[in-house]
Amino acid sequence: MNRITFTIQILVMFFFFTTSNGHASNLYVGYYYNASDQFYIDRFAWDGADSFTKLNEKIDLIDLNSNVAYSAAMMSFGPDGNLYVGYYYNASDQFYIDRFAWDGADSFTKVNEKIDLIDLNSNVAYSAAMMSFGPDGNLYVGYYYNASDQFYIDRFAWDGADSFTKVNEKIDLIDLNSNVAYSEAMMSFGPDDNLYIGYYYNASDQFYIDRFAWDGADSFTKVNEKIDLIDLNSNVAYSAAMMSFEYIAIPEPLSIGLVLLSVGGLMFRRIKKS
């Protein structure tokens, strides 16, 4: 095999590695545990397609203020690697966010409480709110809207620190089965850029996940329904469940192309030099 052929093979392998759909990641599901009156997190391995397998149960405790409405909690890993937990705060009738430092394994430590207010419409059913950072770095908050009996999503710009500013309201409708318990829905963008929504399904007394394709702007289209079952302990308060994939920003095609050109140019110069 000559060096030029070897170089081409390396570039092809690199291209498939960086652009394949094999963005497997773990899914973390937080919930209120009735038996101990606490919030915990379970870890599920995801195969990058349709399978979620529980790896660890109750890996850590999530410390929330006693004034929090547990049924209105939501969470998401942020681009900075921290875990953000949003919740309805009874004392002030508002939605706030806490920041938890994550060690990359089993420990979540609160570092900031009530870092900002999440401005949601007064017609929102707070117990049906859910949130996720998007691949674009914005925070997306889904909720059940009482006035129209529908699920919508708002977009909030994040400054990378402590400020969340609403930039778009009701950017799209989320199509969920009529048999879904809206107060028990949770969502997360996946490493594949799709939006995943978990929910309690009344007809079968189980938690399932739907997959929605996202166009990178304002459209979410359901592509798969009930792709897998989420196995939660029977002692879990389903109305207080929330979930998040580990945050992985997908490289833009232009960035991948620049990397390929850089690697290719370097290899070409070495071949020419030899």
N, C-alpha and C positions, 0 to 999 in steps of 0.2 A: 504493500500500500504506500503510494507516494504522499508527500506532506500536504499537497493541495487537497487530495481526496480526504485525508484525515481531518484537515481543517474544516472542510465542508460538513463532514459528519458531526464534528463538535458543535458547529453553529446550528445545525438542524436539531440536535439533541437539546441545546440550550433554548431554542425557540419553543419546542414542545413543552419543555419544563416550565417556562414562564407564561405560556398562554393556554395550557391545558385546563380542563374543568376540574382537575383533581385538587380542589381547594379544601381538602378535608380539614376540619377544625372541631374543637370541642364546643358543646353547647352547655351553658350553665343555666339552671332553673332555680330561682329563689322562691320561697313560699313560707307562709305562716304555719307553724307546726302546733297544732292544738294541744298535744300532750305536754309540751313544755312552755307554751306561751312565748315562743321565740321565732325569729326568722332564720331559716337555714338555706343552704345552697347545695344542690346536687350537680354532679358533672356527668355529661353524656358524651360518648364518642360519636362523631358523625362520619360516615363513610364518603361524604361528598356527594351523595345521591339521595337515597330514600330511607336510610337506616340510622336510628338513634339508639345507642346501647348504653345503659347506665353503667358508669365506672365507679363512681364514689357517691355515697349518700351522706348528707349533712357534713360536708367538708369544712364548713365554718359557719359561725354565727354572724348575722348581720345586725349590728347595733343601731336600732332606730329609736327615736324619741318616743316616750310613752304617750305623747299627745298625737301620734300619727294614726291616721285611719288605715289600718293594715290592708283592708280590702281595696284601697286605692293606691297601692304601691306599684312601682314599675322600675325597671333597671336596664342599664346598658353599659358595656365596656366602651370607653372613649378612645380616641386616637392617641391619647397620651398613656394608655395602658392602665389607667385607673378605672374603677367601677363607679358609675354614677347611679344613685338610687333616688327616684322622684316619688313624692308622696303627697297626699292631701293632709294638711296640718289643721287639726280641729280648732286649735286655740285662735287662729287668725283667719280661718275660712279661706286658705290659699294653698296652692301647690308649690312645693319647694324641692330642691335637689341637694343631697349630701354627696360628698366625694370620699371614696374609700381607696386607699392604696392597696394594690394587689401585688403579692410577691411572686406571681407567676405559677404558684402551686396551690396551697390550701389556706392561705391567710389573707383576710380582708380587714384592714384597719382604717377606721374613720379618721380623716385628716381635716375635713371641713364640713360644717353643718349649715344647712340653709344658705348655700352659696349664692343662690339667686331664686327669684320667683318665676314660675312658669305661667304665663298669661293664657288661660283657656276661657273660651266663651262661657257665659253664665248658663247656657242651655246644655252644657256638657254633663253627662253622667260620670261623675268623678270616679266611681267605683269601676268604671269600664275603660279607664285610661291605660295606655301602654306607650313605651317610647324606645327609640333606638337611634344611635348615631348612624348616619349614612356614610357610604364610601366617599362622599364629597365633604365630609367633616361637619355637616349640619346635623342638628338634632331633629328627628321626626317624632311627633307625638300623635298617636292614634287615639280615638275616643268615640264613644257612642253619643250621638247627638239627638237629644230628646225631641226637638222640634220636627225632625223629619224621619225619625225612627231608622237612622242609618249610621254606619261607621265612616268617619272621615279622618284625614291626616292633616296636621299643620306642620309647617317648616319653621325652625328657629335657627338663626345664625348664631354660631358660638365663636367667641373671641379667643378661644384656646385657654381661657382662665376661668373667670367667674361670671361671665355675662351671656345670657341667652335672650336674643331679640327676635320676636316673631316677624317673619318676612312674608309668609304666605299662609292664608287660612283656608281650610277645606280644599286642599289642592287636588284631592281625588277621593272617590268613594271606594271603600273596601268591601268587596262582595263576600259576605259570610253566610253560611247555610242558616236557614231559618230555625234549625234545631240547636243552634249554638247558644250557650249561656253567655251573653255579652259581658256580664260583669266578671267573667272569668277568662278574658282574652289577654294575650301577651304577644309581643312581636319583637323581631330582630332581623336586621339585614344580615345575610350570610356572606361568607367569603367569595361567593360566586356572583355577588351584586343583586341577587334576588331577595325579596322580602319574605320572611317566614312568620306566619301567625299561628300561635298555639291557642287552643281553646278547649273548654269542657263541652263535650257533646252529650246533650241530654238523652238522646235516644239509646245510647249504649253505655252511659255512665263511665266515659273514658275521656282522656285528654288526647287530642290529635293535633296535627300540624298541616297547614295549607301552604303552598308555594305560590308567590306572586312575582311575575316578571316586572322589572322596573326599567323604564326607558331612560333613566338618568335625569329626568326632569319631573313631570307632574302626572305620570300615568303608571298605575299599578294594575296588571292584568293577571287574573288567576290562571295558573297553568296546571296545577295539581292539587287535588283535594284529598285530605286525610292520607298523606303520604306515609305517615307512621304514627304509632302510638307512643305517647310519653308516659313512662311508668313512674307514677308518684305514689308515695306512701299513703295508705288509707287514712292516716291521721292528719293529712294536709288540708288546710282550708283552701279549697280550689279558687275561691273568689280573691285570694291574696297571692296568686301565682304570678310570676314575672320571669322573663328569660332573656338571655343574650349570648350570641356567639362571641368568641374572642375577636377583637377588632383587628381586621386585616385589610388594609387599603390595597386594592388591585391596581397594578401599574397600568398607566395609559398606554395604548398601542404605540404612540409616538416615543414614549420613554423606552419601551422594549426595543423599538427600531433603532434608537440611538445607541443603546447598549450593544445590540448586534453589530451595528456598523463599527463601533469602537473596538469590539473584540475582533471582528473580521479584519479591520485595518491593522491592528497590532500583530495578528497572526501573519498577515500578508507581508508586513515589513520584515518579520523574522525570517519568513521563507525566502524573500528576495535577498535579504542580507546574507543568508547561508548559501 
